Amino acid sequence: MDVGALAAAGVALFVGLLGFSQNRSSNRRADFTVIAARLDRDLATERQQRRLLTSYVMDLRRWGRRIAPPDDPIPEPPSDLDLSPWA
């Protein structure tokens, strides 16, 4: 065997492995950016939903403060209505 041919084959193998690892790392980087972009979109959507929910709750609280409590006492439930499971 020729030493030059073995050296060339070794260098070619090294360059091939180096190219393969570079390709894998760039794929991982691309996957990371795709995942990060999706998480950012999901977070933005969740924040918007929380803002809407919070505004609804705050509107209900404001409405509850404006409405005066009733002067009439709360009537007792009818005797045939069994509320024991919730008591």
C-alpha positions in Angstrom: 0.0 0.0 0.0 1.1 3.4 -0.8 1.5 5.8 2.2 0.3 8.7 0.1 -2.9 6.9 -0.8 -3.5 6.0 2.9 -2.8 9.6 3.9 -5.2 11.0 1.3 -7.9 8.5 2.3 -7.4 9.5 6.0 -7.7 13.2 5.1 -10.8 12.5 3.0 -12.3 10.6 5.8 -11.5 13.4 8.3 -13.0 16.1 6.0 -16.1 13.9 5.4 -16.6 13.5 9.1 -16.0 17.2 9.7 -18.6 18.1 7.0 -21.1 15.7 8.5 -20.8 17.1 12.0 -21.1 20.7 10.6 -24.2 19.7 8.7 -25.7 18.1 11.8 -24.9 21.2 14.0 -26.5 23.5 11.4 -29.6 21.3 11.3 -29.8 21.5 15.1 -29.5 25.3 14.9 -32.2 25.4 12.4 -34.4 23.2 14.5 -33.8 25.4 17.5 -34.9 28.5 15.6 -38.0 26.8 14.4 -38.9 25.6 17.9 -38.1 29.0 19.4 -40.3 30.8 16.8 -43.2 28.4 17.6 -42.8 29.0 21.3 -42.8 32.8 20.8 -46.0 32.5 18.8 -47.6 30.3 21.4 -46.5 32.7 24.2 -47.9 35.7 22.3 -51.3 33.9 21.8 -51.4 32.9 25.5 -50.7 36.5 26.6 -53.4 37.8 24.4 -55.9 35.2 25.8 -54.9 36.1 29.4 -55.4 39.8 28.7 -58.9 39.1 27.4 -59.7 36.9 30.3 -58.4 39.4 32.8 -60.4 42.2 31.1 -63.6 40.1 31.4 -62.9 39.5 35.1 -62.2 43.1 35.7 -65.4 44.2 33.9 -67.4 41.7 36.0 -65.9 43.1 39.2 -66.7 46.7 38.1 -70.2 45.7 37.2 -70.6 44.0 40.6 -69.5 47.1 42.4 -72.1 49.3 40.5 -75.0 47.0 41.3 -76.4 47.5 44.7 -77.0 44.4 46.9 -80.7 43.5 47.0 -82.7 44.7 50.0 -84.9 41.6 50.0 -83.4 38.7 51.9 -82.5 35.6 49.9 -85.5 33.2 50.0 -85.1 29.8 51.4 -85.1 26.9 48.9 -88.3 24.9 48.6 -88.7 22.0 50.9 -88.9 19.4 48.1 -85.5 20.6 46.7 -82.8 18.3 48.2 -79.6 20.3 48.5 -77.9 17.8 50.9 -75.2 16.6 48.4 -73.9 20.2 48.1 -74.2 21.1 51.8 
